[in-house]
């Protein structure tokens, strides 16, 4: 096997090599939904936008499954390579891929069987439901392939091929972007055409990811590694729990948010549909920013995991701090865009009356006011997963969404009405940031101690 550069090459160089392709890949992945929303807004109208919003939790659940198995497998894969155990790494990767296929098939069956009640839970009104049923019923077909693609791409990145991982995602997005206007406007297929374009792009990405199984650099697959081992799978799922739960929490937040906006919107001048449509645009615009932060996090994960497994704790700290610096730059740019150009951003997703724009601008400026710090919680949560402390990562991933945001969404509107729903976002972001800083500070103290003990041990050995 070739020497792994993760343990020797300059950390800043590694972060560029791994994070930039990962950012592009996650950004492109988020664009599946964004591109659909833009073209649907132009071709169908704001009810179409609302339909994609209430369908969106199906995609976030799908991504949660992909992260559970993909991040879990990739973290264990990198830790095993760092310890010099390539055969164990191959066994972990093969079992992870088999689990991805099984979970993907089960998700498709359950989703199609319970589609209508799920969409109603997600906040679909009687006007929006027919659009949502058509869109979600088709996009569900591509979700098993999406789970496999995302999961395998995490392993490809951990194997040292971040550019190929990026290419898998980019190729599918390009197909989706080309087919969207053709199907929606050229063939006049409306929301059906948008859904069809999405799954065709996902098929291409899947087949490209599948090709890499014969090209791994640091392991060699044989058929025996792809057997399902549920006991080993539990360890993988444990390692991926924090990333998975963070996504599931986003789904729960989306459901609570949709229903709160519908309920309190009906009591306001905005009605039920305007808040739902505005929420879809704001959340998916924020998803672009978050996808960049997730890309940084996924890019730095193999660097952190490998060096932690190899006992190179100074490199672990340096990689995390560099990732935080990148996150800060991206977050400042996002803050400026959301605060100074909200109407221009919202206009990309179609037209509406002045009341619609009034609420959408208010939503974006208020709910996303603390984006300047909310990436710290996500990066810190994934840091703990990368070093094998999945329980701590899980706890941290729950802080913003479950412990703070959902209660605030339920409590604040009792005093402030629909504006209270919007205030919940920045307050939860700030509290989660403080908790993240405290936990990371404590972990860095432990890393310094471990590095000192290792240095003393090396001196005694000499």
N, C-alpha and C positions, 0 to 999 in steps of 0.2 A: 504494500500500500504506500502511496505517496505521503510525505510529511504534510501535516495539516497546517496551513498558514495561519489559522485562527489563533494559534498559540505563540506565534513568532512575529508576524507582520505588525507594523505600526498600527495602533488601535484606531487612530483617526482615518488612516487609509482604509482599514477594514470597514469602518462605519460607512464611508462613502461607497465602497464597493458593494456592500450588502444592503444598506438602507435606501439608497437612491432607486435601485431596481424594485425594491419592496414597496417604496412609496408610490412609484408609478403603477405597480400591480394593484395595490389596494385602492388607489385613486381611480383607476380604470374600472375596478370591480364596483365601486360605488356609483360610477357613471351609468351602469346598466339602468338603475332606477331613475337617476337624474335625467338621462336622455329620454327615457319613456315619459317622464313627467312633463318635460318641455314640449315634446311633440304632441302628447295627449292634450296638454293645455291649449296648444294652438289649434289642434284638429277637432277636439271633442268639447273642450270648455272646462270650467272649474269643477263641474260634477265629475268629470273624468279624473281630474287631479285629486279630488276627494276620494275617489274609488281606489286609486293607487295608494293613497295614504292608509286607508283601512285594510288594504291587502299587505302593506309593508311588514306587519308583524310576522307573517309567514316567512318572509325573507330573513328577518333577524333571527327567528328560531332556527332556520336552516343554517345560517352562519354560526349560530351557537353550537350546533352539532359538529360542524366542520372544525371549529376552534377547539372543542372538547377533545376530539380525536387527533386533529392536525397539530395543534400546539403541544398537546400532551406527548404525542409521538416524537415530534421534532425536539422537544426539550430533553426527553430521555435518550433520543438518538445522539444528540450533541454531547450530553454528559457521558454516555458510554464511549464515544470516540475520544473524548478528553481523557478518559481512564485507560485508553488503549484496548478497548474490547469491541472490535469490529463485528464479530459474529453475533454478539448480543445486540448490537445496533441494528443489524440486518433483521434479526428476529422481531425486534420492537417495531421496525418500520413495516414489515410484512403483515404482522398481526393488526397494526393500525389501519392499513389499507383495507384488509378484509372486513374490519369493523365498520369502516366508512361505507362500504358497499351495502352491508346489512342494514345499517341505520338509515341510509338513504332510501332504500326500498321500502322500509317500514314507514318512513315519514311521508312518502308519496301516497301510500295506501290510506293511512290515517287522515291525511289532509284532504284527499278527495272524498272520503266517506263523510266527513264532518265539516265540509267547506262552508255551507250556509250558516249553521249555528256559530261557527268560529268567526265568520265575518260580522255577524251581529254582535258578538262579544267584543270584537275589535272596534265597534262603534258605527257600523254601517246603518244609515237611515233607509227608509223605504225608497227614497229617490236614488240613493247611491248604490243600493244592493245589486241591481241587475248589472251595472257596469263592473262592480267588484267581482261578482261571480264569474263573469266572462274572462276578466283579466287574470284572476287568481287561479281559476280552473286550468288554464293553459300553462301559466308559469310554474305551477307545481310539478309539471312533467319534467322540467329541467332541473329541479332541485336535487335529486340524487346525484346527478352529474356535477352540480355545483359543489356539493359536499366533498365528492372525490377530488375535484380539481383543486379546491382550496386546501384540503388536507395534504394531497400529494405535493402541492407547491411549497408548503411549509417544510416538507422533507427535502425537496430539491434545494431549497435555500440553505438548509442545515448541512447539506452535502457539499456546499461550496459553489453552487451554480445559481446565484440570485438573478442573473440576467435571463437565463432560460425560464425561471419561475415567472419573471415579469412578462416575457414573451407569450407565455401561455394565456395570461389574463388579457394582455393588450390585444391579441389577435381576435379573441371573442368579442371584445368591446368594439373593435373596428367593424366587424361584421354586423353587430347590433346597430351601430350608428348609421351604417349605410342602408340597412334594410328598414329601419324605422320610418323615415320619410317616404320610402318607396311603398311600403305596405299601408301606411296610414293615409297618405295623400294620393300616391300614384294609383294604388289598387282600391282606395276608398274602403279599407278594412277597419278603420277606426281603432278602437281599443284592442280588438282581436289581433290586428296587425302588429301593434306594439308588443303584445305578449309573445307572438310567434317569433318576431325578430330577436327577442331576448333569449328564448330557449335555443334558437339556432346558433347564436353566438356562444352559448354555454356548451353546446355539443362540440364545437370546434376546440374550445379551450380544454375540454376534458380529454379529447383524443391526443392533443399535443402533450398534456401532462403525462398521459399513459405511456407515451413513447420513451420517456426518460427512465422508466423502470429498468431498461436494459443498458443504461448509460451511467449508473451511479459510480462515482469516483472512489469512494472509500469503503464500499461494501459490494458484495456480489450476491444477488438474489438467486435462490433456487426455489422450486415449488413448495418445499417443506416449510418455508418461512411464511407462507400465506394461509396457513391453517389457523382457524379461529381458536384462540386461547382466551377464554373469558376471565380467567384469574389474572393473566398478564394484562388483559384489557382494562381491568379495574385499576391497575396501577397507572396505566396511560391516562384513563379518564380522571383519576385523582390529580395528575399533573396538569391536565387541561381544564380543571374545574373552574379556576378563577376567571380565565378568559371566556369560558362558556357561560358562567353565571352572570358575567358582566353584560353579555349579549342578551341573555334571557331577561335580565333586569331592565335592559333597554326596551324589550318587548312589553314587559309589564307596565313600564312607564308610559309607553305609547298607548296602551289600552286605557290606562287610568286617565291619561291626558286627553285622549279622544272623547271619552265619556264625560269627563269634567267640562271640556269645552262645549260639547253638545248641550249638556244640562244648563250650565251657566250662560251659554250663548243664547239659549232660548229665552232667558230672562232679560237679555240685553237688546240693544238696537241691532246687533249683528246677526241674530238668528242662529240656527243650528249649522247650516252649511258653510257659511263664510269662515268661522273659526276652524272648522275641519280642513277646509281647503288651504287656509293660511298655514295651519300647523304642518301639513304635509310638505309645503314648500320650505318652511323654516327648518324643519328637522332634517330634510334631505340636503339642504344647503349646508347645514352644520355637519352633515355626514361627510361632505367633501373635506372639511377641515379635520374631522376625526379620522378619516381614512389616511390622511398624511401622517397623523400622529401614530396610528396603528401601524403604518408602514415603517416608521422609525423604530417602533417597538419590536416588530417582527424582524427587522433588519439587524437590530442589536442583540436579539435573543441568542442566536448561535454563538456570537462572540462571548457573551456573558456565560452561557452554559458550558462551553468548551473550557474556558479559562478557569471557571469555578471547579469543574471536574478535575482539571490539571493542577489545582492549587495555586494558581497565579492571581491572587486576590487584588493586587494593585491594578492589574489590567481590567478586572471586573469593575472596580470603582470608576476607573477612567472611562470605560465604555458607557456606563450609566450616566455620568456627568456630561459627557459629550452629547448623548442622546437628549438629555434635558435641555442643553443649550440649543440644539436644533429645534426642539419643541417650542422654546421660548420665541424664537424668530418667527416660526410659522403662526403661533398664536397671536402675536402682535399684528401681523398682517391680516389675519382673520378678524380680529377685533376692529381694526380700522375699516375693513370692508363692510362689516355688519352695522357699524355705527354711522358711517358717513355715506354709504351708498345702498341702503336697504331697498328703496323704491326701484332703483335700476336693476338690482338682483331679482326682485319679485316680478318685474315686468317681463323677464326672460321666460317665465312660465305661463304666459298668456295674459289676457285682459280681464278686467272686472270693473265694477263701478267704484266710485270714490270711497264708499263705506268699506268695501273689500280691501282696498289699498291702505286705508287708515288703520284697520286692525292688523293687517299683515306687517306693516312697518313697525307698529307698536310692539307686536309679538317678537319680531327679530331683534329690535334694539334692547328690549327688556330681558327676554328669556336667555339671550346669548351674551349678556353684559359681562360675565366673568369667564368667557372663553380663554382669556389671557392666562388663566391658571389651571383650567380643568384637565389639560393633558397630563399634568404631573401625576394625578391619581391613576390614570390608565397606564402610564409608563412604569410607575412604581409597583402597581399590582402585577404586571407582567415580569418585572425584575425578580420578584419573589418566586414566581413560577419558574423562571429560568434557572435559579439556583437551587431548585428542588424543594422550596418551602411553599408548597401549593396551598396549604391551609391559611397561611398568612396572606398570600396573594388573594385567596378567596374572600377573606375578611375585608381586605382593602377594596376589592372590586365591588363589594356590596355597599360601601359607605355612601357614595353619592346617590345611587339609584334607589336602593331599598331602604336604608336607614334614614336618609334625609329627604330625598326628592319626593318620593311617593307620599309620605306623611304631610309634607308641606303643600303638595298639590291638593290634598284633601282638607287641610286645615285652613290655609290662608284665604281661599275663596269665601269661607263663612264670614270673614270680616270685610274683604275687599272685592267680592264678586269675581267676575271673570279676570280682572286684573291681578287678583291673588294667584291665579294659575300661572301667570307669566312671571310673577315675582319669585315663585318657588325655584326656578332654574338657577339664577345667580346666587341665591342664598345657599343652596345645596352645594354648588360648585366651590364656594369659598370654604365651607366647613370641611369638605372632603380634601381640599388642598392642605389645610392645617394638619389633619390626621395623617396624610401621606408624608409630609415633611417630618413629623415626629417619629413615625415608624422607620423611615429610611435613615434618619440620624442615628437611631438605636442600632440598626443593622450595620451601618458603616463603622461604628465603634467595635462591633464584634469582628468585622473583617480586618480592621487594623490589628486587633489582638491576635487573630489567626495568622496574619502575615508575619507578625513579630515572632510568634512561636515557631513558625516554619523556618524563619531565618536563623533563630537560635539553634534549632535542631540541625540545620545544615552546617553551622559552625562546629558543633560538637562532633558531627560525623567526619568533618575534615580533620 
